[in-house]
Amino acid sequence: MATNNKVLFTFQRHQWWQRLFGNHLRDLYQRRITLLQQHPDLPPPIKALFSAPLPQPLTLISQWPLLAIDFETTGFDAQQDQILSVGYVSMMVNAVDLSTSVNELVNSTAIIKPDSAVINHIDHAMLLQGQALDEVMMRLLVALTGKVGIAHGCFMEQGFISTYLQHKYQLHDCPLLWLDTLPLYQSLYNTQILHHDARLGSARCSVGLPEYQAHNSLFDAIACGELLMVLIHKIYGNKAPNFGQLLKR
């Protein structure tokens, strides 16, 4: 009985570990299947987004395409605030492909707070010259298809994308795969992180990257992509990690 209990405990512990880390990708895959089954009439680009393959836990990050993304918004609440601009750039873990850079303003009647305009330099007149939100988001989602999203504090981008899909297509799930540079950066400091400014610009400075013009969606996306490359090297050296390792941090 003792031996059986030990085996059972080991098995349950293994299941817990797999649920917490190794099964994240499997969970995403199952959620995508469920979403597509429940919404058979989605437009082809959205179907393609959630039909695209996912990396396996042992897939090296160097073998998978990435998309660094950043939004400028009127606030942090995706249910109430609005997207002002969207920036993104394709990359691999060892290079950012600047030829793929996209930076789009969203046509919006959003009320721009004076302090927000000072930070991101986006005013009402600029937004009137922007593109329709549906067009901007569709181009972003097409660019993200088959890639892993990269962001610094990805709850923002994930939240606004999820809210958009919910309002536009009544999707109550958004099973996209993200790598977040914020917890990767924080993992370098462990318990000392409370004494470190973890914002994107400060994180870049801490790892030896130069200052840049912050609060521009494209510049922030590029800056995040560069930060990811440095963090991977600092944490893992010259040996590229697999997605299973990355999702544990």
C-alpha positions, -999 to +999 in steps of 0.1 A: +000+000+000+028+024+009+045+018-025+012+023-043+006+056-024+041+067-033+035+059-070+001+077-068+017+107-052+045+108-078+019+105-106-003+133-092+027+155-087+037+149-123+002+157-134+002+190-114+036+199-129+023+191-164-009+211-159+010+241-146+037+242-172+038+214-199+001+214-206-003+251-212+003+246-250-021+216-249-047+237-232-044+264-258-048+238-285-079+224-270-094+258-264-088+266-301-106+235-312-135+243-290-136+279-302-136+269-339-163+243-332-185+268-314-181+295-341-180+278-375-190+310-393-159+331-384-142+351-412-114+331-428-086+353-413-099+346-378-103+309-385-067+309-398-055+327-366-069+300-344-062+271-368-025+279-370-001+253-354+014+259-320+049+251-310+055+220-289+071+222-254+104+210-268+104+234-298+133+258-295+124+295-295+149+300-322+128+278-345+095+298-343+085+332-357+075+359-332+056+392-334+065+420-310+034+441-303+025+473-285-007+493-281-011+529-271-045+533-254-066+558-235-062+537-204-057+502-189-093+489-189-099+471-222-137+471-215-139+509-213-108+524-229-099+526-265-070+517-287-052+547-302-024+531-321-010+497-329+026+489-336+042+455-344+072+440-360+081+404-370+112+388-355+131+357-347+148+354-313+181+366-328+169+394-351+142+420-355+130+423-391+125+461-394+113+457-429+080+443-415+075+473-391+039+486-389+026+516-370-011+525-374-033+552-358-069+542-351-096+565-363-114+573-331-135+600-314-119+591-281-114+619-257-077+624-253-066+634-218-040+662-218-016+642-198-020+613-222-012+635-252+019+647-235+031+611-230+023+595-264+020+626-286-013+615-300-040+641-303-076+642-316-066+656-350-042+628-356-068+601-347-092+616-373-066+607-399-063+572-386-076+539-400-108+521-390-103+499-359-116+468-378-090+473-406-062+479-381-070+449-360-075+425-389-041+434-403-026+428-369-043+394-364-032+383-399+004+393-390+001+374-357-012+342-374+013+313-368+035+335-346+040+339-308+031+373-295+058+393-276+049+421-253+061+438-221+032+432-197+012+413-223-020+415-202-026+449-220-023+437-255-040+403-248-068+421-230-075+446-258-073+419-285-096+396-264-121+424-259-121+433-295-128+397-306-155+394-280-173+426-292-168+419-329-173+381-331-188+372-297-157+352-288-154+346-251-120+331-253-088+343-269-063+313-270-032+331-283+003+322-271+023+350-256+059+354-243+060+383-218+093+401-213+082+415-180+083+382-160+114+372-179+131+404-168+118+400-132+131+365-130+167+379-133+162+396-099+141+371-080+132+386-046+151+418-054+126+428-081+107+450-057+137+473-057+139+475-095+118+496-119+104+470-143+090+493-169+102+487-205+127+516-207+141+508-172+144+471-180+163+479-212+186+502-193+192+475-166+204+450-192+226+474-211+203+485-240+202+522-250+174+546-243+148+551-270+117+572-277+091+556-254+053+556-258+053+552-295+036+519-303+061+508-330+092+520-311+079+502-280+073+470-300+109+471-314+123+480-280+104+450-265+117+427-293+153+438-285+148+433-248+136+397-255+168+389-274+190+402-246+170+385-219+172+351-236+209+355-239+214+366-203+192+338-189+201+309-212+235+319-227+242+307-262+218+277-258+183+286-271+156+275-247+125+256-257+090+268-251+085+244-222+114+261-204+102+296-212+067+290-200+080+279-166+096+312-158 
